[in-house]
Amino acid sequence: MVAAIAMGLFSRRLRDQTAGIMLRIGVSVLAGAIVGGLLLYASPNHRPALTEVFGFIGMGLFSLTIVHIAVRGLIDEDILKRRVLVSGAGNNAGRILGLRRRNDQRGFKVVGFVPSGNEDRVVPADRLIIRDIPVSEIADDLEIDEIVMAMDDRRQQFPLN
């Protein structure tokens, strides 16, 4: 486990593809086997045979790879992201749509945009959420985690409820 943490397998910033993650798993299992083998070799009563060590390494690689593939296939990345509602649909809100790279959108998912009354709309109509209820109720209905204020002129038509 210490070797897996040292290899960065539990880091939130890990962006490797499958081959890179498999390499990290392999190196961490090998490092753990070497450290474990050295610790067991120091004890005269528990010296494993070389075939047993290779068997443990193989089982560790196989089980960690299977777990990684299963978890990656079952867990959707969007489940772990914060759901964001943007108040505004003008130029400032349009900049949020300009975040094209996956790294720029890491950790959040924009659910929609709530336009204010007097601003020019830059956001496409399919991304707008137009309802005659306060923003707070829209956020409750859509299970929003954060509301981003991105109106062009915040002094006019600011939603206070």
C-alpha positions in Angstrom: 0.0 0.0 0.0 2.9 2.4 0.8 4.4 1.6 -2.5 1.1 2.3 -4.3 0.8 5.7 -2.5 4.4 6.5 -3.3 3.7 5.7 -7.0 0.9 8.2 -7.0 -1.9 5.8 -7.6 -4.2 7.5 -5.1 -3.4 11.1 -6.3 -6.3 13.2 -7.5 -4.0 14.7 -10.1 -3.2 11.4 -11.7 -4.1 11.7 -15.4 -2.3 8.7 -16.9 -4.0 6.4 -19.3 -4.4 2.7 -18.7 -0.9 1.8 -19.8 0.6 4.3 -17.4 -1.5 3.1 -14.5 -0.6 -0.5 -15.2 3.1 0.5 -15.2 2.6 2.2 -11.8 0.7 -0.8 -10.4 3.6 -3.1 -11.6 6.3 -1.0 -10.1 4.4 -0.6 -6.8 3.8 -4.4 -6.6 7.4 -5.1 -7.4 8.7 -2.6 -4.8 6.3 -4.0 -2.2 7.5 -7.5 -3.0 11.1 -6.6 -2.7 10.6 -4.8 0.7 8.4 -7.6 1.9 10.9 -10.3 0.7 13.7 -8.5 2.5 11.7 -8.3 5.7 10.8 -12.0 5.5 14.3 -13.0 4.6 15.6 -11.4 7.9 13.4 -13.9 9.8 14.8 -17.4 9.8 11.5 -19.1 10.5 9.6 -17.5 7.6 11.8 -17.6 4.5 9.6 -17.9 1.4 10.8 -19.9 -1.6 11.5 -17.9 -4.8 8.5 -19.5 -6.5 6.3 -18.3 -3.7 7.6 -14.7 -4.0 6.9 -14.8 -7.8 3.5 -16.3 -7.1 2.7 -13.4 -4.7 3.9 -10.9 -7.3 1.7 -12.4 -10.0 -1.4 -12.6 -7.7 -0.8 -8.9 -6.7 -0.5 -7.8 -10.3 -3.5 -9.8 -11.5 -5.8 -8.7 -8.6 -4.9 -5.0 -8.7 -5.3 -4.9 -12.5 -8.7 -6.6 -12.3 -9.8 -4.3 -9.6 -8.6 -1.2 -11.5 -10.5 -2.3 -14.7 -13.6 -3.1 -12.8 -13.7 0.2 -10.9 -12.9 2.2 -14.0 -15.8 0.6 -15.8 -18.3 0.8 -13.0 -17.7 4.3 -11.7 -18.6 7.2 -13.9 -16.2 10.1 -13.5 -19.2 12.6 -13.4 -20.5 11.1 -10.2 -17.5 12.4 -8.3 -17.7 15.9 -9.8 -19.3 18.9 -8.2 -22.5 20.0 -10.0 -22.3 23.7 -10.9 -25.1 26.0 -12.0 -24.1 29.3 -13.7 -26.2 32.4 -13.1 -25.9 34.4 -16.3 -25.8 33.6 -20.0 -23.7 36.5 -21.4 -20.0 37.0 -22.2 -18.8 36.1 -18.7 -20.8 32.8 -18.8 -19.6 32.1 -22.3 -16.1 32.0 -21.0 -17.0 29.0 -18.9 -18.1 27.3 -22.1 -14.7 28.1 -23.5 -13.1 25.6 -21.1 -12.5 22.9 -23.7 -9.6 21.0 -22.2 -10.4 18.1 -19.9 -7.9 19.5 -17.4 -9.8 22.8 -17.2 -13.0 21.1 -16.3 -11.5 18.8 -13.7 -13.6 18.4 -10.6 -16.8 20.0 -11.7 -19.7 19.6 -14.2 -21.7 22.6 -15.5 -25.3 21.5 -15.4 -26.8 24.6 -17.0 -27.0 28.4 -17.3 -29.8 30.6 -15.8 -30.0 33.8 -17.9 -30.7 37.1 -16.3 -33.2 39.6 -17.7 -31.2 42.2 -19.6 -28.1 40.6 -20.9 -27.2 39.4 -24.4 -27.2 35.7 -24.5 -24.0 34.0 -25.8 -24.7 30.6 -24.3 -26.5 28.2 -26.7 -30.3 27.7 -26.0 -29.9 24.0 -25.3 -27.7 24.8 -22.2 -30.1 27.4 -20.8 -32.4 26.7 -17.9 -35.4 29.0 -18.1 -37.9 28.8 -15.3 -40.0 31.3 -13.4 -38.7 30.3 -10.0 -35.8 31.6 -8.0 -32.3 30.3 -8.6 -32.2 28.7 -5.2 -35.2 26.5 -6.0 -33.6 25.6 -9.3 -30.5 24.6 -7.5 -32.5 22.5 -5.1 -34.4 20.8 -7.9 -31.2 19.9 -9.9 -29.2 19.0 -6.8 -26.6 21.7 -7.5 -23.4 21.9 -5.3 -22.3 25.3 -6.3 -23.7 28.4 -8.0 -21.3 30.6 -10.0 -22.3 34.2 -10.6 -21.3 35.1 -14.2 -23.6 37.9 -15.2 -22.2 40.6 -17.4 -23.6 43.5 -15.3 -24.1 42.3 -11.7 -25.8 45.6 -10.6 -28.9 44.9 -12.7 -31.3 42.1 -12.2 -29.3 40.4 -9.5 -31.3 37.5 -8.1 -31.7 38.1 -4.4 -33.8 35.1 -3.6 
